[in-house]
Amino acid sequence: MLATITVEEAQLNLKDVIDQVAAGQEIIITRNQQPVARLVSELPKKKLRPAPGLGKGSIIYMAPDFDAPLVA
């Protein structure tokens, strides 16, 4: 969601603006009805795990004795 506020409003309510941005909202700051800045969250996005089976074919070499028992 996108919100627009003035520089003066941003100065008066900085803590609230930061809380809104941290929650995922984008905020555009304007001066004289012209956009001068866009605030977006810098929190890391949750990384999704790759779908099963996407690594098929990624192992291109396997030693011939890979399955051999380990000798102590």
C-alpha positions, -999 to 999 in steps of 0.1 A, spaced: 0 0 0 13 35 -9 8 66 13 18 102 7 28 127 34 45 160 35 79 167 49 63 185 79 41 156 87 70 132 85 90 154 109 62 156 134 54 118 133 87 102 125 82 73 149 48 65 134 61 68 99 89 43 107 65 19 123 43 20 91 73 14 68 85 -15 90 51 -30 87 55 -31 49 38 1 38 56 24 13 55 61 20 62 90 -4 73 122 11 64 154 -7 76 190 -6 55 216 -24 33 189 -38 63 173 -55 76 138 -45 111 140 -30 116 107 -13 102 71 -11 105 52 21 105 14 19 112 -13 44 148 -27 47 137 -57 67 149 -90 51 122 -108 32 115 -144 42 133 -166 18 112 -194 3 126 -229 0 130 -241 -35 105 -266 -47 115 -303 -44 132 -317 -75 148 -284 -87 183 -297 -81 178 -327 -105 209 -330 -127 230 -306 -106 255 -333 -96 275 -339 -126 303 -361 -112 303 -388 -85 333 -409 -76 331 -445 -86 337 -456 -50 310 -433 -35 290 -462 -22 320 -482 -9 321 -489 28 344 -467 49 375 -485 61 386 -476 96 
